[in-house]
Amino acid sequence: MVWTSRVCLRKYGRFVDNVRLFVKGGHGGMGLPRLGGHGGSGGDVWVIAKKDTTLKMVKDQRAKKRFIAGVGSNSSVRDLRGNKGQDVVVGVPIGITVTADDGRVLCDLNTEGEKFLVAKGGHGGSAYSDFLPGKGQSKQIRLDLKLIADIGLV
């Protein structure tokens, strides 16, 4: 701790072992009732384990810690089938446990390249949904780093 006159300022370390994120899948695109066009599906949010990544890098990647996927494109006369929204990929270190806001464990990412779908995008508008798009999933997740010791002292 550092004392500055009467105010006590605490020095925090640079090690981060858990991060809370808001993730949201993209909304689907509008369909075109006149010609029977289908809107594009919304983008998805994926969590992928990468080798040279830290939770501090994930935290610094987006200032507000919000990962929102792209919106699916609307159906038009020139393009009856709308394009899918852009996916968002969150790179996390190996040994991460992804938990939901209510405490449920969603997945463990223990090997490099392992991926998990965190938030699915909404479906595009079609004849089955009166050409109205669906909303993407949104949720708060927490990334917890499991610390695995290589050496134990007795």
N, C-alpha and C positions, 0 to 999 in steps of 0.2 A: 504494500500500500504506500501511497505517496501522500504526505501531508502538505497541503497548501494553506497556510494560515489556519483557519478553523475548518476548512472543508476537506474531507477525506475522499480522495479520488482513488478508485480501485483499478489496478492494472489487470486487465484480462489477458489470458493466454490466447494464442492463435489457433489452438486445437479445437475443432468443432466435431462433436460426436452425434448430434441429432439436429435435424432441420425439419421445420413444418412448412408444407407447401400447399398452395391452392391449385388444383388442376381442373381443367374444364375441356370437354370435347366440343368440337365445333357444331353449330346448328346445320341442319340440312338445307338444301336449296329449294326454292319454290318450283312446283311443277307447272306445266302449261296445259290447262284443261282443253283449250280450243283444238290443239293438235295431239293431245295425249302424251306430252313430253314429261320426262322424269327429271326431277331435280337431283343434283349431286349430293352424296352423303357428306356429313361433316367429318373433319379430321379427327384423329385419335391422339391420345397422349400415351407415350410409351416410356418405360423406365428400363434402361439398358446398363448392365454392369460393364465398366471399362477399367482397364488396368491402371493407367496413370492419372487417376482422378481422385480428388478429395471432396469432402462435403463443403469445405470452405469455397472451393471453386463453384460448386452448385449454388451456394448461397450468394456468391458474388456475381453469378451469371445474370440473374434478374434481381433488380433492387427490391421490388415488392414481393418477390417469391411467388409470382403468379405465372403459371404455364397454361396458356389458352391456345387450343388448336384452331386451324383455319375453318372458315365457313364454306360449305359446298356451294357451287355456282348454280344459279337459277337456270331453268330450261328456257330456251328462246327459239325463235323461228329458225335461226341459223344453226343452232346446236340443241337438238331435242333432248339429248342425254347430257345433263349437267356434269361437270367435273367434280371429283372428290376434293374436299378441303385438304390443306396441307397438314401433315402430321407433325407433332412436336415430340422430340426425343430428348429425354433428360438423362444425361450420362452420370452415373453414380459409381462410387468405388466398389470393389468386390467385398463381399461380407456385409451387405446391407439387409436389414429387415424393413419391409414396407408395411406399415400399420395404418388402419383407418382411424378416423377421429374418435370412434367409439371404442377403440382398443383391439379390434379384430386384426389378426395378422393376415395380411393379404398374400405376401410371398416373401421368400428368402432368396436373394441373389448371391450365390456363392461361387460361381464360375464366370470366367470372362465371356462376354457375348450373350449371356443369358438375358432374356427380355420378358417384360410383363406389361400387359395392357392395363393401365390405371384408369383411364376415362375414355369411354367409347363415344364417338361422334353420333349425332342424330341422323336418322334416315332422310333421304330426299323425298320430296312430294311426288306422289304417284296416284293412280286411279283408286288404289285401295285406301288412301288417306285423304280423299277429296283434294288432292294436289297440294296439301299443306305439309310443310316440313316438320320434322321432329326436333326436339331439343337435345343437345348433347348432355352427357352425364357431368355433374360437377361435384367435387368432394374435397375435403381437407385430408391430406395424408401426412404421415410423419416418417422420415427416413432415419433409422437408428443404426449406427455403426456397431457391429459386434467386434469387440477387441479380443483377438485370439493371441495368447502368449506363446512364443516359441520356446522360451526357457522358463523353468520354474525353480525357485530357490527354496530349499528346505532348511 
